[in-house]
C-alpha cells in the first residue's frame, strides 16, 4: 500500500484535537468533496478510542499494537500498513517507543 505524502486543495483546522494530556494530538483535514481525515501523532503509551463512524487508520511512520474492541488478538502495524475499525466500536492502540504518525480516514 502506498500512503499519501501530501494532500492538495484541502482545508486544515488549525486548532488541534488533543487527547490524553497531549500524548495523542491530531489536526482535522477536510478534503475536496467533503471527506474528513485527521493527521496525528501518538506518543508512547496505551490509549483507548471509541468510534462513531467506521475509520481507517493508516500508519505513516513508527509502529503500534492494536486491539479492536470485542477481539482478543493484538496485531502489530508498521509504517505503510493500516487497520479498519467498525463504527460504534473502539480500539486500544499502544506505542512502545518513538512516535507513531497516522492518517485517520472517516469511512
GROMACS elastic network, one bead per residue, 0.5 to 0.9 nm:
[ bonds ]
;  ai    aj funct       b0    kb
    1    80     6  0.63122   500
    1    81     6  0.69388   500
    1    82     6  0.87701   500
    2    80     6  0.67281   500
    2    81     6  0.88507   500
    3    58     6  0.76478   500
    3    59     6  0.84750   500
    3    60     6  0.69640   500
    3    80     6  0.63293   500
    3    81     6  0.85176   500
    4     7     6  0.72327   500
    4    60     6  0.86461   500
    5    60     6  0.87100   500
    7    10     6  0.66580   500
    7    29     6  0.89499   500
    7    31     6  0.80611   500
    8    31     6  0.83572   500
    8    32     6  0.86638   500
    9    31     6  0.73605   500
    9    32     6  0.66622   500
   10    29     6  0.66316   500
   10    30     6  0.57301   500
   10    32     6  0.60662   500
   11    28     6  0.84022   500
   11    29     6  0.57584   500
   11    30     6  0.50764   500
   11    31     6  0.67481   500
   11    32     6  0.82364   500
   12    15     6  0.89357   500
   12    27     6  0.70856   500
   12    28     6  0.58787   500
   12    30     6  0.63281   500
   12    31     6  0.88690   500
   13    16     6  0.73854   500
   13    27     6  0.62563   500
   13    28     6  0.54081   500
   13    29     6  0.64764   500
   13    30     6  0.81850   500
   14    27     6  0.69377   500
   14    28     6  0.80246   500
   15    27     6  0.69857   500
   15    28     6  0.83904   500
   16    25     6  0.65540   500
   16    26     6  0.57100   500
   16    28     6  0.76042   500
   17    24     6  0.82403   500
   17    25     6  0.56206   500
   17    26     6  0.51150   500
   17    27     6  0.59663   500
   17    28     6  0.77380   500
   17    40     6  0.88124   500
   18    21     6  0.70695   500
   18    22     6  0.54284   500
   18    23     6  0.77486   500
   18    24     6  0.61104   500
   18    26     6  0.67090   500
   18    27     6  0.88879   500
   19    22     6  0.55300   500
   19    23     6  0.64353   500
   19    24     6  0.51425   500
   19    25     6  0.62290   500
   19    26     6  0.86955   500
   20    23     6  0.53458   500
   20    24     6  0.62207   500
   20    25     6  0.87225   500
   20    47     6  0.77519   500
   21    24     6  0.77374   500
   22    25     6  0.60927   500
   22    42     6  0.89608   500
   22    43     6  0.86018   500
   23    41     6  0.79991   500
   23    42     6  0.60483   500
   23    43     6  0.51857   500
   23    44     6  0.75420   500
   23    45     6  0.78555   500
   24    40     6  0.71932   500
   24    41     6  0.57209   500
   24    43     6  0.62889   500
   24    47     6  0.85698   500
   25    39     6  0.83979   500
   25    40     6  0.54244   500
   25    41     6  0.54607   500
   25    42     6  0.67616   500
   25    43     6  0.88611   500
   26    38     6  0.59772   500
   26    39     6  0.52203   500
   26    41     6  0.63621   500
   26    42     6  0.87532   500
   26   102     6  0.88451   500
   27    37     6  0.84291   500
   27    38     6  0.53663   500
   27    39     6  0.54412   500
   27    40     6  0.63922   500
   28    36     6  0.71148   500
   28    37     6  0.59234   500
   28    39     6  0.66733   500
   28    40     6  0.88935   500
   29    35     6  0.84640   500
   29    36     6  0.59063   500
   29    37     6  0.51411   500
   29    38     6  0.56369   500
   29    39     6  0.73594   500
   30    33     6  0.83543   500
   30    34     6  0.60187   500
   30    35     6  0.59197   500
   30    37     6  0.64464   500
   30    38     6  0.85406   500
   31    34     6  0.54274   500
   31    35     6  0.50731   500
   31    36     6  0.60890   500
   31    37     6  0.75438   500
   32    35     6  0.69598   500
   35   105     6  0.80957   500
   35   106     6  0.74340   500
   35   107     6  0.83637   500
   36   104     6  0.86220   500
   36   105     6  0.64475   500
   36   106     6  0.59953   500
   36   107     6  0.85964   500
   37   103     6  0.67811   500
   37   104     6  0.53857   500
   37   106     6  0.61110   500
   38   102     6  0.81099   500
   38   103     6  0.57627   500
   38   104     6  0.50881   500
   38   105     6  0.67450   500
   38   106     6  0.85363   500
   39   101     6  0.76103   500
   39   102     6  0.58132   500
   39   104     6  0.64361   500
   40   100     6  0.83010   500
   40   101     6  0.57211   500
   40   102     6  0.53574   500
   40   103     6  0.65616   500
   40   104     6  0.80367   500
   41    99     6  0.64262   500
   41   100     6  0.57000   500
   41   102     6  0.64305   500
   42    45     6  0.81751   500
   42    93     6  0.89863   500
   42    94     6  0.87112   500
   42    95     6  0.71391   500
   42    98     6  0.87762   500
   42    99     6  0.56488   500
   42   100     6  0.50594   500
   42   101     6  0.64087   500
   42   102     6  0.80785   500
   43    94     6  0.89887   500
   43    95     6  0.65840   500
   43    96     6  0.84604   500
   43    97     6  0.77156   500
   43    98     6  0.67169   500
   43   100     6  0.66353   500
   43   101     6  0.89822   500
   44    94     6  0.70962   500
   44    96     6  0.52206   500
   44    97     6  0.54610   500
   44    98     6  0.65040   500
   44    99     6  0.66645   500
   44   100     6  0.82093   500
   45    93     6  0.82502   500
   45    94     6  0.56349   500
   45    95     6  0.54270   500
   45    96     6  0.64262   500
   45    97     6  0.84287   500
   46    92     6  0.67956   500
   46    93     6  0.57150   500
   46    95     6  0.65539   500
   46    96     6  0.83735   500
   47    91     6  0.83066   500
   47    92     6  0.54629   500
   47    93     6  0.53967   500
   47    94     6  0.63996   500
   47    95     6  0.88749   500
   48    90     6  0.71595   500
   48    91     6  0.56609   500
   48    93     6  0.63659   500
   48    94     6  0.88405   500
   49    89     6  0.86409   500
   49    90     6  0.54158   500
   49    91     6  0.55627   500
   49    92     6  0.64018   500
   49    93     6  0.80636   500
   50    69     6  0.89351   500
   50    87     6  0.86409   500
   50    88     6  0.71065   500
   50    89     6  0.57453   500
   50    91     6  0.66031   500
   50    92     6  0.89115   500
   51    54     6  0.67397   500
   51    55     6  0.74515   500
   51    85     6  0.75998   500
   51    86     6  0.73932   500
   51    87     6  0.54855   500
   51    88     6  0.51486   500
   51    89     6  0.52366   500
   51    90     6  0.52467   500
   51    91     6  0.82291   500
   52    55     6  0.86925   500
   52    86     6  0.85177   500
   52    87     6  0.51339   500
   52    89     6  0.71320   500
   52    90     6  0.86154   500
   53    85     6  0.87115   500
   53    86     6  0.71629   500
   53    88     6  0.63687   500
   53    89     6  0.85648   500
   53   106     6  0.64925   500
   53   107     6  0.67769   500
   54    84     6  0.73680   500
   54    85     6  0.56478   500
   54    88     6  0.74987   500
   54    89     6  0.82762   500
   54   105     6  0.85657   500
   54   106     6  0.60732   500
   54   107     6  0.52960   500
   55    83     6  0.84313   500
   55    84     6  0.57328   500
   55    85     6  0.51670   500
   55    86     6  0.66354   500
   55    87     6  0.71074   500
   55   104     6  0.65245   500
   55   105     6  0.55684   500
   55   107     6  0.54475   500
   56    82     6  0.67965   500
   56    83     6  0.57938   500
   56    85     6  0.62966   500
   56    86     6  0.88742   500
   56   103     6  0.80218   500
   56   104     6  0.56250   500
   56   105     6  0.51410   500
   56   106     6  0.66097   500
   56   107     6  0.70032   500
   57    81     6  0.85716   500
   57    82     6  0.53805   500
   57    83     6  0.54019   500
   57    84     6  0.62590   500
   57    85     6  0.78483   500
   57   102     6  0.65725   500
   57   103     6  0.58594   500
   57   105     6  0.65757   500
   57   106     6  0.89686   500
   58    77     6  0.89769   500
   58    79     6  0.79547   500
   58    80     6  0.70381   500
   58    81     6  0.59300   500
   58    83     6  0.67045   500
   58    84     6  0.87750   500
   58   101     6  0.85437   500
   58   102     6  0.54467   500
   58   103     6  0.51309   500
   58   104     6  0.63390   500
   58   105     6  0.81506   500
   59    62     6  0.72345   500
   59    63     6  0.70840   500
   59    64     6  0.82132   500
   59    77     6  0.71441   500
   59    78     6  0.64005   500
   59    80     6  0.57666   500
   59    81     6  0.56665   500
   59    82     6  0.59042   500
   59    83     6  0.86601   500
   59   100     6  0.70283   500
   59   101     6  0.60004   500
   59   103     6  0.66692   500
   59   104     6  0.88437   500
   60    63     6  0.87330   500
   60    78     6  0.81969   500
   60    79     6  0.50054   500
   60    80     6  0.59043   500
   60    81     6  0.78974   500
   60   100     6  0.75245   500
   60   101     6  0.52452   500
   60   102     6  0.50949   500
   60   103     6  0.69622   500
   61    78     6  0.72971   500
   61    80     6  0.75274   500
   61    99     6  0.76368   500
   61   100     6  0.56887   500
   61   101     6  0.50066   500
   61   102     6  0.71217   500
   62    77     6  0.87745   500
   62    78     6  0.62431   500
   62    79     6  0.57248   500
   62    95     6  0.85484   500
   62    97     6  0.83831   500
   62    98     6  0.67424   500
   62    99     6  0.57986   500
   62   101     6  0.63776   500
   62   102     6  0.89151   500
   63    76     6  0.74046   500
   63    77     6  0.56458   500
   63    79     6  0.61744   500
   63    94     6  0.88326   500
   63    95     6  0.66701   500
   63    96     6  0.82035   500
   63    97     6  0.82572   500
   63    98     6  0.82794   500
   63    99     6  0.77147   500
   63   100     6  0.55046   500
   63   101     6  0.82158   500
   64    75     6  0.84366   500
   64    76     6  0.59178   500
   64    77     6  0.54000   500
   64    78     6  0.66546   500
   64    93     6  0.65356   500
   64    94     6  0.54750   500
   64    96     6  0.72325   500
   64    97     6  0.88906   500
   64   100     6  0.66436   500
   65    74     6  0.63765   500
   65    75     6  0.54870   500
   65    77     6  0.61330   500
   65    78     6  0.88521   500
   65    92     6  0.81733   500
   65    93     6  0.57211   500
   65    94     6  0.50577   500
   65    95     6  0.65938   500
   65    96     6  0.83950   500
   66    73     6  0.84946   500
   66    74     6  0.55109   500
   66    75     6  0.53568   500
   66    76     6  0.64736   500
   66    77     6  0.76353   500
   66    83     6  0.86132   500
   66    91     6  0.67708   500
   66    92     6  0.56477   500
   66    94     6  0.63904   500
   67    70     6  0.84769   500
   67    71     6  0.66569   500
   67    72     6  0.71114   500
   67    73     6  0.62879   500
   67    75     6  0.66276   500
   67    90     6  0.88685   500
   67    91     6  0.56186   500
   67    92     6  0.52395   500
   67    93     6  0.66965   500
   67    94     6  0.87539   500
   68    71     6  0.55673   500
   68    72     6  0.79662   500
   68    73     6  0.80802   500
   68    74     6  0.79320   500
   68    85     6  0.70441   500
   68    86     6  0.88549   500
   68    89     6  0.81205   500
   68    90     6  0.62355   500
   68    92     6  0.64781   500
   68    93     6  0.86739   500
   69    72     6  0.82789   500
   69    85     6  0.88326   500
   69    89     6  0.63688   500
   69    90     6  0.52894   500
   69    91     6  0.52198   500
   69    92     6  0.75226   500
   70    89     6  0.85861   500
   70    90     6  0.87653   500
   70    91     6  0.89297   500
   71    74     6  0.81926   500
   77    80     6  0.83165   500
   77    81     6  0.59698   500
   77    82     6  0.68974   500
   77    83     6  0.79815   500
   78    81     6  0.58272   500
   78    82     6  0.82989   500
   78   100     6  0.88539   500
   79    82     6  0.83834   500
   79   100     6  0.84113   500
   79   101     6  0.83884   500
   79   102     6  0.87759   500
   85    89     6  0.71616   500
   85    90     6  0.67880   500
   85    91     6  0.72828   500
   86    89     6  0.57621   500
   86    90     6  0.74718   500
   87    90     6  0.78235   500
   87   107     6  0.89054   500
   95    98     6  0.74967   500
   95    99     6  0.72926   500
   95   100     6  0.67887   500
   96    99     6  0.87467   500
   97   100     6  0.85160   500
